Amino acid sequence: MSGSTPSGDTDSALGAEATTIAAGYAFTGPTLELGALLWGGVCLPEAQIRIPLTMLNRHGLVAGATGTGKTKTLQLIAEQLSAQGVPVFLADIKGDVSGISAPGEENEKVRERAAAVGQEWAGTGHPCEFYALGGIGPGIPLRATVTSFGPVLLSKVLQLNQTQEQSLGLIFHYADSKGLELVDLKDLRAVVAFLTSDVGKPELKGIGGLSTVTAGVILRALTAFEQQGAGEFFGEPEFDTSELLRQAPDGRGLVSVLELAAVQRSPQLFSTFLMWLLADLFQGLPEVGDLDRPKLVFFFDEAHLLFNGASKAFLESITQTVRLIRSKGVGVFFVTQTPKDVPADVLAQLGNRVQHALRAFTPDDAKALKATVRTFPNSPYDLEEVLTGLGTGEAVITVLSEQGAPTPVAATRLRAPQSLMGPVGDEALDRAVKSSLLYGRYAQAIDRESAYEKLQAPAAAAPASAPAAPEAAAPVRDDPSLVEQVVGSGMFKSLARSIGTQLGREISRSIFGTSRRRR
């Protein structure tokens, strides 16, 4: 839908300040309808608050205290994007987003909300694909190989410190050099165990900066990680992230819903896995510049989990990915409780803001409230008062205009989603998953020969071959291994010194240390 310029009659009805705000949302191109302006405690349906479709790849933030309506806001935006042919990715943390696939149910509350904001409401479902990490919970199994995930993201999941992260990077380099494919966690554990064994210790010493103590820490972290059930997330067939860019046969954008309710005990994992999805998309998509509509809008829920405890290098990588992925036609919305959960360098790139109510019960709450107010442009509202007084389904909004300038701050009563505001039944969800064309492609796990099997084979053959030739006990030194050749070079010594920097990671891998895949 397109916006329209308020008429003279509307001007007099709204008042000067409200008219100025409304005029800031009168766009000429396609838009998403968010709701109606709130001014002086009154909802003004003639003053519609919108966001231009062209600006959805400029990223955004949806924030607010628990229970203020963030999930419904995501649903409202996602269903309108789908209707305009834009694919959407949503993480379903609480298990209640699956309703976007079914028509909403009209009731008195919905009718009241629609009348108040000037919405023509009609129950509408949208085409969806449902995924689950490693097949835990309902959904098409979504997996990544350890090699593709890379050492940087894996270090974040394992909660390794900077030194241990650098060491893990060297272990990945060793595996890459020797052709030891790291498909699942047992492959990585096997490589680490080999490098700490009597046979592997010479190789370990050769790659510099990696101690057996650090390798032992990594091995214990991997074992604990597997005991939490996380091993299910790594393996094959690996998910092709280009699946997220599809449209339904009727031209609507597919809504990809990642069901995470079954893995809430591993929040660090799913937040980092979402970052892998973004990083993989970033690697595979071509530069397209500014489009009339995004290729994909990606909602990154529980965003604070990604940033908690992150190293400086990790934050720099996130910032660079978010900044550059816009030019590939992907918009990212971070979803969290307060803007202070997001680092300043990332927050500065989020031009579209939907801020739900905040609470000020404690001194820390009051500090967070003041910090949030400072992130908004100047406005005629007393934002501290407004943000603590907003009701459920109301928010303070500012977006980027079609010219890329911030719109006036607008307190808004949001529209009601037209899809089901709650989960679909278990039977309907199971039916949707198993009827998908992707189910046959990803449902069955594959365990092919990789690092674990390759390292086991020599060990099994050793007793038979050892007596045959005494010289076999000693390695042939005039034909050094590939690792020895590499680590002996000046370039690798430089790499070892810079491995913690972005340049060190980019020599063989991407920004996040993830492997580059061919589409």
C-alpha positions as CSV (number, residue, x, y, z in Angstrom):
1,M,0.0,0.0,0.0
2,S,1.1,3.6,-0.6
3,G,0.9,6.5,1.8
4,S,-0.9,9.7,1.0
5,T,-0.3,13.3,2.0
6,P,-2.7,14.5,4.7
7,S,-5.3,16.9,3.5
8,G,-6.1,20.3,4.9
9,D,-9.1,18.9,6.8
10,T,-6.8,16.3,8.3
11,D,-4.3,19.0,9.3
12,S,-6.9,20.9,11.3
13,A,-8.2,17.6,12.9
14,L,-4.7,16.4,14.0
15,G,-3.1,19.6,15.2
16,A,0.2,21.1,14.0
17,E,2.6,18.7,15.8
18,A,0.6,15.5,14.9
19,T,0.3,16.7,11.3
20,T,4.1,17.1,11.1
21,I,4.6,13.6,12.4
22,A,2.0,12.1,10.0
23,A,3.5,13.9,7.0
24,G,6.8,12.2,7.7
25,Y,5.2,8.8,7.0
26,A,3.4,9.8,3.8
27,F,5.5,7.8,1.3
28,T,4.9,7.4,-2.4
29,G,6.1,3.8,-2.9
30,P,5.1,0.4,-1.5
31,T,5.0,0.3,2.3
32,L,4.3,-1.9,5.2
33,E,1.4,-0.6,7.4
34,L,2.5,-0.6,11.1
35,G,-0.4,1.2,12.8
36,A,-1.9,4.6,13.8
37,L,-0.4,7.6,15.5
38,L,-0.9,8.1,19.2
39,W,-0.9,11.7,20.2
40,G,-2.1,13.2,23.5
41,G,-3.4,9.9,24.6
42,V,-5.6,9.5,21.6
43,C,-5.3,7.1,18.7
44,L,-5.6,8.9,15.3
45,P,-6.5,6.4,12.5
46,E,-6.2,9.1,9.9
47,A,-2.5,9.3,10.6
48,Q,-1.0,6.0,9.5
49,I,2.6,5.0,10.4
50,R,4.4,3.0,7.7
51,I,7.8,1.8,6.7
52,P,8.9,1.9,3.0
53,L,9.5,-1.5,1.5
54,T,12.7,-0.2,-0.1
55,M,14.2,0.6,3.3
56,L,13.8,-2.9,4.8
57,N,17.3,-3.9,3.8
58,R,18.6,-1.0,6.0
59,H,18.2,-3.1,9.1
60,G,16.2,-2.5,12.2
61,L,15.6,-3.1,15.9
62,V,12.5,-4.4,17.7
63,A,12.9,-3.9,21.4
64,G,10.8,-3.9,24.6
65,A,10.2,-5.6,27.9
66,T,8.8,-9.1,28.1
67,G,5.1,-9.2,27.3
68,T,4.9,-5.9,25.5
69,G,4.1,-7.4,22.1
70,K,7.5,-7.8,20.3
71,T,6.5,-11.2,18.8
72,K,3.3,-9.9,17.4
73,T,5.2,-7.0,15.8
74,L,7.5,-9.5,14.1
75,Q,4.4,-11.4,12.9
76,L,2.8,-8.2,11.6
77,I,5.9,-7.2,9.6
78,A,6.6,-10.7,8.4
79,E,3.1,-11.4,7.0
80,Q,3.1,-8.1,5.1
81,L,6.6,-8.8,3.7
82,S,5.4,-12.3,2.6
83,A,2.3,-10.7,0.9
84,Q,4.6,-8.4,-1.1
85,G,6.8,-11.3,-2.3
86,V,9.7,-10.9,0.2
87,P,11.0,-14.1,1.9
88,V,11.3,-13.9,5.7
89,F,13.3,-15.8,8.3
90,L,12.0,-16.0,11.9
91,A,13.3,-17.7,14.9
92,D,10.5,-19.1,17.1
93,I,11.9,-19.1,20.6
94,K,8.7,-19.7,22.5
95,G,7.0,-21.9,20.0
96,D,4.1,-19.5,19.2
97,V,5.1,-18.1,15.8
98,S,3.9,-21.1,13.8
99,G,0.5,-19.5,13.7
100,I,1.7,-17.3,10.8
101,S,0.9,-20.2,8.5
102,A,-2.9,-20.1,9.4
103,P,-5.6,-17.5,9.2
104,G,-6.2,-15.5,12.3
105,E,-9.4,-15.8,14.4
106,E,-11.6,-12.8,14.6
107,N,-12.8,-11.8,18.1
108,E,-13.8,-8.7,20.0
109,K,-10.3,-7.6,20.8
110,V,-9.2,-7.9,17.1
111,R,-12.3,-6.0,16.0
112,E,-11.6,-3.2,18.5
113,R,-8.0,-2.9,17.6
114,A,-8.7,-2.9,13.8
115,A,-11.4,-0.2,14.3
116,A,-9.1,1.9,16.4
117,V,-6.2,1.9,14.0
118,G,-8.2,2.1,10.7
119,Q,-7.4,-1.5,9.6
120,E,-9.4,-3.6,7.3
121,W,-8.8,-6.9,9.0
122,A,-9.2,-10.3,7.3
123,G,-7.8,-13.6,8.6
124,T,-4.9,-14.7,6.3
125,G,-2.3,-17.4,6.5
126,H,1.0,-17.4,4.8
127,P,3.3,-20.0,3.1
128,C,5.8,-21.4,5.6
129,E,8.6,-23.8,6.0
130,F,9.4,-25.1,9.5
131,Y,12.9,-26.0,10.6
132,A,14.5,-27.4,13.7
133,L,18.1,-27.4,14.7
134,G,19.4,-30.9,14.1
135,G,15.8,-32.2,14.0
136,I,15.3,-31.7,17.7
137,G,11.7,-30.7,17.9
138,P,9.2,-30.3,15.0
139,G,10.7,-29.2,11.8
140,I,13.0,-30.0,8.8
141,P,16.4,-30.8,10.3
142,L,18.8,-27.9,9.9
143,R,22.5,-28.9,10.2
144,A,25.9,-27.4,9.5
145,T,29.2,-29.1,9.2
146,V,31.9,-28.2,11.7
147,T,34.1,-27.1,8.8
148,S,31.4,-24.7,7.5
149,F,30.6,-23.4,11.0
150,G,34.3,-22.5,11.5
151,P,36.5,-21.9,14.5
152,V,35.4,-18.4,15.4
153,L,31.7,-19.2,15.8
154,L,32.4,-22.5,17.4
155,S,34.7,-20.8,19.9
156,K,31.8,-18.5,20.8
157,V,29.5,-21.5,21.4
158,L,32.2,-23.3,23.5
159,Q,32.9,-20.1,25.4
160,L,36.6,-20.3,24.7
161,N,38.9,-17.4,25.5
162,Q,40.9,-15.5,22.9
163,T,44.0,-17.7,23.2
164,Q,41.9,-20.9,23.0
165,E,40.0,-19.4,20.0
166,Q,43.3,-18.8,18.2
167,S,44.4,-22.4,19.0
168,L,41.1,-23.8,17.6
169,G,41.8,-21.8,14.5
170,L,45.2,-23.5,14.1
171,I,43.5,-26.9,14.6
172,F,41.1,-26.1,11.8
173,H,44.0,-25.1,9.7
174,Y,45.8,-28.4,10.4
175,A,42.7,-30.4,9.5
176,D,42.2,-28.4,6.3
177,S,45.8,-28.9,5.3
178,K,45.7,-32.6,5.9
179,G,42.4,-33.2,4.1
180,L,40.7,-34.2,7.4
181,E,37.0,-33.2,6.8
182,L,35.4,-31.9,9.9
183,V,31.8,-32.9,9.4
184,D,30.5,-33.5,12.9
185,L,31.8,-33.0,16.5
186,K,33.4,-36.5,16.7
187,D,35.6,-35.5,13.7
188,L,36.9,-32.4,15.5
189,R,37.3,-34.3,18.8
190,A,39.3,-37.0,16.9
191,V,41.6,-34.4,15.4
192,V,42.2,-32.7,18.8
193,A,42.7,-36.1,20.5
194,F,45.2,-37.0,17.8
195,L,47.2,-33.8,18.2
196,T,47.4,-34.4,22.0
197,S,48.5,-38.1,21.5
198,D,52.1,-39.3,21.5
199,V,51.9,-39.8,17.7
200,G,50.4,-36.4,17.1
201,K,52.4,-34.2,19.5
202,P,55.2,-33.5,16.9
203,E,52.5,-32.0,14.6
204,L,51.1,-30.1,17.5
205,K,54.5,-28.5,18.3
206,G,55.1,-27.7,14.7
207,I,52.1,-25.4,14.2
208,G,53.3,-23.0,16.9
209,G,51.4,-21.3,19.7
210,L,49.2,-24.4,20.5
211,S,49.9,-26.1,23.8
212,T,48.7,-29.5,24.9
213,V,47.0,-27.9,27.8
214,T,44.9,-25.6,25.6
215,A,44.1,-28.5,23.3
216,G,42.9,-30.4,26.4
217,V,40.7,-27.5,27.4
218,I,39.1,-27.6,23.9
219,L,38.7,-31.3,24.1
220,R,36.9,-31.1,27.4
221,A,34.7,-28.3,26.1
222,L,33.7,-30.4,23.1
223,T,32.9,-33.4,25.3
224,A,30.7,-31.3,27.6
225,F,29.0,-29.7,24.6
226,E,28.2,-33.1,23.1
227,Q,26.8,-34.3,26.5
228,Q,24.3,-31.4,26.3
229,G,22.9,-32.9,23.1
230,A,24.5,-30.3,20.8
231,G,26.1,-32.9,18.6
232,E,22.8,-33.2,16.7
233,F,23.3,-29.8,15.2
234,F,26.5,-30.7,13.3
235,G,26.6,-33.1,10.4
236,E,25.2,-33.7,7.0
237,P,23.3,-33.1,4.8
238,E,24.2,-29.5,5.5
239,F,21.5,-26.9,5.0
240,D,21.8,-24.7,1.9
241,T,20.9,-21.2,3.1
242,S,19.7,-20.2,-0.3
243,E,16.6,-22.2,0.5
244,L,15.6,-19.2,2.7
245,L,15.3,-17.0,-0.5
246,R,12.4,-18.8,-2.1
247,Q,8.9,-17.7,-3.0
248,A,5.7,-19.7,-3.0
249,P,4.2,-20.7,-6.4
250,D,1.7,-17.8,-5.9
251,G,4.5,-15.3,-5.7
252,R,4.3,-14.7,-2.0
253,G,7.5,-14.8,0.0
254,L,8.1,-18.0,2.0
255,V,8.3,-17.5,5.8
256,S,11.0,-19.8,7.2
257,V,10.3,-20.5,10.8
258,L,13.1,-22.0,12.9
259,E,11.5,-23.8,15.8
260,L,13.7,-23.4,18.9
261,A,11.4,-24.1,21.8
262,A,13.0,-27.6,22.2
263,V,16.5,-26.3,22.5
264,Q,16.0,-23.4,24.9
265,R,18.5,-25.0,27.3
266,S,21.3,-24.1,24.7
267,P,20.6,-20.3,24.1
268,Q,24.3,-19.7,23.2
269,L,24.1,-22.3,20.5
270,F,21.0,-21.1,18.7
271,S,22.1,-17.4,18.7
272,T,25.4,-18.4,17.3
273,F,23.7,-20.7,14.8
274,L,21.6,-17.8,13.6
275,M,24.9,-15.8,13.0
276,W,26.2,-18.8,10.9
277,L,23.1,-18.6,8.7
278,L,23.7,-14.8,8.2
279,A,27.4,-15.4,7.5
280,D,26.7,-18.2,5.0
281,L,24.2,-16.0,3.2
282,F,26.7,-13.2,3.1
283,Q,29.3,-15.4,1.5
284,G,27.0,-16.8,-1.2
285,L,25.0,-13.8,-2.4
286,P,26.2,-11.4,-5.1
287,E,26.4,-7.6,-4.6
288,V,23.1,-6.0,-5.8
289,G,23.1,-2.5,-4.3
290,D,19.8,-0.9,-3.4
291,L,16.7,-2.9,-4.6
292,D,13.1,-1.9,-4.8
293,R,12.5,-4.7,-2.2
294,P,14.8,-6.9,-0.2
295,K,15.7,-10.4,-1.2
296,L,15.2,-11.6,2.4
297,V,14.4,-10.0,5.8
298,F,16.1,-11.9,8.7
299,F,14.8,-11.5,12.2
300,F,17.5,-12.2,14.8
301,D,15.7,-13.0,18.1
302,E,17.3,-12.9,21.5
303,A,20.1,-10.8,20.0
304,H,21.7,-10.1,23.4
305,L,22.8,-13.7,23.6
306,L,25.0,-13.2,20.6
307,F,26.8,-10.2,22.1
308,N,27.2,-11.4,25.7
309,G,30.8,-12.2,26.4
310,A,31.8,-11.7,22.8
311,S,35.5,-10.8,22.0
312,K,36.4,-7.6,20.3
313,A,37.3,-9.5,17.1
314,F,34.0,-11.3,17.2
315,L,32.1,-8.0,17.5
316,E,34.1,-6.5,14.7
317,S,33.1,-9.5,12.5
318,I,29.4,-9.1,13.4
319,T,29.6,-5.4,12.6
320,Q,31.2,-5.9,9.3
321,T,28.7,-8.7,8.3
322,V,25.7,-6.5,9.2
323,R,27.2,-3.5,7.4
324,L,28.0,-5.4,4.2
325,I,25.0,-7.7,3.9
326,R,22.7,-4.8,3.1
327,S,24.4,-4.5,-0.3
328,K,23.4,-8.1,-1.0
329,G,19.7,-7.3,-0.5
330,V,19.3,-8.8,3.0
331,G,17.7,-6.8,5.8
332,V,18.4,-7.8,9.4
333,F,16.2,-6.9,12.4
334,F,17.7,-7.6,15.9
335,V,15.1,-8.4,18.5
336,T,15.9,-7.8,22.2
337,Q,14.8,-6.0,25.3
338,T,16.7,-2.8,25.2
339,P,18.9,-1.1,22.7
340,K,21.8,-1.3,25.2
341,D,21.9,-5.0,24.5
342,V,23.3,-4.2,21.1
343,P,26.8,-2.8,20.7
344,A,26.9,0.9,19.6
345,D,28.6,0.1,16.2
346,V,25.9,-2.4,15.3
347,L,23.1,-0.2,16.7
348,A,24.3,2.7,14.5
349,Q,23.4,0.6,11.4
350,L,19.8,-0.1,12.5
351,G,17.8,2.7,10.9
352,N,14.3,1.3,11.5
353,R,13.3,1.2,15.2
354,V,10.2,-0.2,16.9
355,Q,10.5,0.3,20.6
356,H,7.9,-1.3,22.8
357,A,7.3,-0.3,26.5
358,L,10.2,-0.4,29.0
359,R,9.9,-0.7,32.7
360,A,11.7,1.5,35.3
361,F,11.3,-0.5,38.5
362,T,15.0,-0.5,39.5
363,P,17.9,1.9,39.2
364,D,19.3,-0.2,36.4
365,D,15.9,-0.1,34.6
366,A,15.9,3.7,34.9
367,K,19.4,3.9,33.5
368,A,18.5,1.7,30.6
369,L,15.4,3.8,29.9
370,K,17.5,7.0,29.7
371,A,20.0,5.3,27.4
372,T,17.2,4.2,25.1
373,V,15.7,7.7,24.9
374,R,19.1,9.0,23.9
375,T,19.2,6.7,20.8
376,F,16.1,8.4,19.3
377,P,16.0,11.6,17.3
378,N,14.7,14.7,19.0
379,S,10.9,14.7,19.3
380,P,8.0,16.6,20.8
381,Y,7.2,13.6,23.0
382,D,8.5,13.2,26.6
383,L,9.9,9.8,25.6
384,E,10.7,8.7,29.2
385,E,7.1,9.1,30.1
386,V,5.8,7.6,26.8
387,L,8.0,4.5,26.9
388,T,6.9,3.6,30.4
389,G,3.3,4.2,29.7
390,L,2.8,2.3,26.4
391,G,0.3,-0.5,26.5
392,T,0.7,-4.0,24.9
393,G,0.8,-3.7,21.2
394,E,2.0,-0.1,21.2
395,A,5.4,1.2,20.4
396,V,7.6,4.3,19.6
397,I,8.7,4.2,16.0
398,T,11.1,5.9,13.7
399,V,12.1,4.5,10.3
400,L,14.1,5.6,7.3
401,S,12.2,7.5,4.7
402,E,12.5,6.7,1.0
403,Q,15.4,9.3,0.9
404,G,17.2,7.5,3.7
405,A,16.5,10.2,6.4
406,P,15.0,9.3,9.8
407,T,11.3,9.9,10.1
408,P,9.8,11.8,13.1
409,V,9.4,9.8,16.2
410,A,5.8,8.5,16.4
411,A,4.1,6.8,19.3
412,T,2.0,4.1,17.5
413,R,-0.8,1.7,18.2
414,L,0.1,-1.3,16.1
415,R,-2.2,-3.2,13.8
416,A,-3.3,-6.7,14.7
417,P,-1.6,-9.5,12.7
418,Q,-4.0,-11.2,10.3
419,S,-2.5,-14.7,10.8
420,L,-3.1,-16.8,13.9
421,M,-1.7,-15.2,17.0
422,G,-0.5,-18.5,18.6
423,P,0.8,-21.9,17.6
424,V,-0.9,-24.2,15.2
425,G,-1.7,-27.7,16.4
426,D,0.9,-30.4,16.6
427,E,-0.8,-32.4,13.9
428,A,-1.0,-29.5,11.5
429,L,2.7,-28.6,12.1
430,D,3.8,-32.2,11.6
431,R,1.8,-32.4,8.4
432,A,3.3,-29.1,7.1
433,V,6.9,-30.4,7.8
434,K,6.5,-33.8,6.2
435,S,4.7,-32.5,3.1
436,S,7.5,-30.1,2.3
437,L,9.7,-30.8,-0.7
438,L,12.7,-30.2,1.5
439,Y,11.9,-32.9,4.0
440,G,13.2,-35.7,1.9
441,R,16.4,-33.7,1.2
442,Y,17.4,-33.0,4.8
443,A,15.5,-35.4,7.1
444,Q,17.9,-38.3,7.1
445,A,21.3,-37.7,8.6
446,I,24.4,-39.0,6.7
447,D,27.6,-40.1,8.3
448,R,30.2,-40.4,5.6
449,E,33.9,-41.0,5.9
450,S,35.6,-37.9,7.4
451,A,38.3,-37.0,9.9
452,Y,37.2,-39.5,12.6
453,E,37.2,-42.5,10.2
454,K,40.5,-41.4,8.5
455,L,42.3,-41.1,11.9
456,Q,40.9,-44.5,13.1
457,A,42.1,-46.4,10.0
458,P,45.8,-46.0,10.6
459,A,45.4,-47.0,14.3
460,A,43.6,-50.1,13.3
461,A,46.2,-51.1,10.7
462,A,49.2,-50.3,12.9
463,P,49.6,-53.7,14.8
464,A,49.8,-55.6,11.5
465,S,52.2,-53.3,9.8
466,A,54.6,-52.4,12.6
467,P,56.7,-55.6,12.7
468,A,57.2,-55.8,9.0
469,A,59.6,-52.9,8.7
470,P,61.6,-51.5,11.6
471,E,62.1,-48.2,9.8
472,A,58.3,-47.7,9.7
473,A,58.5,-46.7,13.4
474,A,60.4,-43.6,12.4
475,P,59.0,-41.0,10.0
476,V,60.8,-40.3,6.8
477,R,62.3,-36.8,7.5
478,D,63.5,-36.0,3.9
479,D,59.8,-35.7,2.8
480,P,58.2,-33.4,5.3
481,S,54.5,-33.4,5.8
482,L,52.4,-30.6,4.3
483,V,51.9,-29.0,7.7
484,E,55.7,-29.0,8.3
485,Q,56.2,-27.3,4.9
486,V,53.6,-24.7,5.6
487,V,54.6,-23.9,9.2
488,G,58.3,-23.6,8.2
489,S,57.5,-20.7,5.9
490,G,57.7,-17.1,6.8
491,M,54.1,-16.5,5.7
492,F,52.8,-19.0,8.3
493,K,54.9,-17.6,11.1
494,S,53.2,-14.2,10.2
495,L,49.8,-16.0,10.2
496,A,50.5,-17.5,13.6
497,R,51.2,-14.0,15.0
498,S,48.1,-12.5,13.4
499,I,45.7,-15.4,13.8
500,G,43.5,-13.5,16.2
501,T,43.0,-10.7,13.8
502,Q,40.5,-10.4,10.9
503,L,43.3,-10.7,8.3
504,G,44.6,-13.9,9.9
505,R,41.2,-15.5,9.6
506,E,40.5,-14.3,6.0
507,I,43.6,-15.9,4.5
508,S,41.8,-19.2,4.1
509,R,38.3,-18.5,5.4
510,S,35.6,-15.8,5.6
511,I,35.0,-13.0,8.1
512,F,33.8,-15.5,10.8
513,G,36.3,-18.3,9.8
514,T,33.4,-20.1,8.0
515,S,34.4,-22.0,4.9
516,R,33.4,-20.7,1.5
517,R,30.9,-23.0,-0.2
518,R,30.0,-23.2,-3.9
519,R,26.2,-22.8,-4.5
